[in-house]
Amino acid sequence: MDAKTKRAARVRRHARLRRSIGGSAGRPRLAVYRSNRHIYAQLIDDASAATIAAASDAEVGGDSPIAKAKAVGQLIADRAKDAGIRAVVFDRGGRLYHGRVAAVADGAREGGLQI
């Protein structure tokens, strides 16, 4: 499978996932984007199409990619608390809930967010 086909398949999975989940002001969407090198997380209010908070692995330290992803989850949880948010809807971006994507969710839960 070439890169274009893999990307198209992920985009299709993400579109299918987005049909069933959406973020609101009270319970925003925690969207995770994973590239080959970095990982990013955003809290998005889909009703107003606004980003409430964001975090990336460039802002945190860590030895392994999993440790960095977990730290991103904890950082986004801290920023969510500052914004008065306790619960979120998790958007894995069409990727498997595994590895770095799952580590972001685990870090957010440890930081106090309800997913």
Helices and strands as residue ranges (DSSP letters): H 3-20, E 29-34, E 39-45, E 50-56, H 65-82, E 89-91, H 100-110
